[in-house]
Amino acid sequence: MTILTNKKWVIGNWKMNPASVDTVFEFCRLFTTQLKNNKVWQEKTMVGIAPSFVHLGLLDYALSQECQDEPELPIMLVSQDVAYHTQAVGAFTGDVSATQISELAEWTLVGHSERRQYYGENDQVLRTKIDNAQNAGLGVIFCIGETKEQYQAGKTLAVLDEQLSILKDLAVDNLLVAYEPVWAIGTGLTPTTAEISNAHRHITNTLATLRTSATPVLYGGSVNDKNASEIANCQGVDGVLVGGASLKADAFAHIIWAFCE
Ligand code: PGA
């Protein structure tokens, strides 16, 4: 895993989907067919998928099954979360630790707005999760974004600064930031391209005051095969974190093509 790349990042977040193992296999069949037909993406993009824990090993297996007679496609496996209480192992029923995940995945999401909202994850919890992940050798995709109320009150940039402040003095390189306005997630709404560029510029400037390493900034929130090109062309967008559209092999492949143009 390396962050030292000019490639664009296209990461799928499957959330708590799909319902069945068969659907994972079917996705892999369709998705790998698309990716085998057009290999330009390997030069231009870093592609990853974050399935639920129960599908992490399965996705790895299903992807390799589709590439039996040829080199495996470089698709990164990403976890959606890591345990807070320990990086290692222990008596924490229902949790999955960074050490366990690191045998399968290269990256993990931390701080997705659904984790903040439904599980009450605060700054202290998120910083510990980041440290756990990085101590276990996982790269972190740290998600930030303002709510609709904060957006309407003109507080977006201040909220982003506050969320970013927990990255202070994080020594490691393998970090991506995903800017995902909460009001854009799963709603079909997106900020204007000017708003996206403005937020990304601000995030990059703030990151420069907190850390010395360059940190790619991804956009997330209702990215689909129709708007991907426009978003790919936004100044400061180093890639995307895609929810709903990453479950459809065709749509997800089209989003990848948009970042190859
Ligand atoms: P969405 O989700 O693409 O379905 O809006 C994005 C995300 O939550 O990462």
Residues whose N, C-alpha, C, O or C-beta is under 5 A from the ligand:
A	BS01	PGA	N13 A184 I185 G186 T187 G220 G221 S222 V223 L241 V242 G243 G244
